[in-house]
């Protein structure tokens, strides 16, 4: 199996559709279209990663979760 990566501007929807149609016609092929603009900023992604690490640490007993009183005080 050969992998081909093509970088195209989002505005080129016509060519993206054409390429997808061609690839779909090839037996045993697949196409995966990704967009870099998923609406999440780098800071938001980092915050999500930190939150998931905190959750893992709480589950492992390495970090104490906040109490309801602590949440209401904020």
Secondary structure, DSSP 8 states (H G I E B T S, - for coil): ---------TT-HHHHHHHHHHHHHSTT-------S--S--HHHHHHHHHHHHHHHHHHTTSS----HHHHHH-
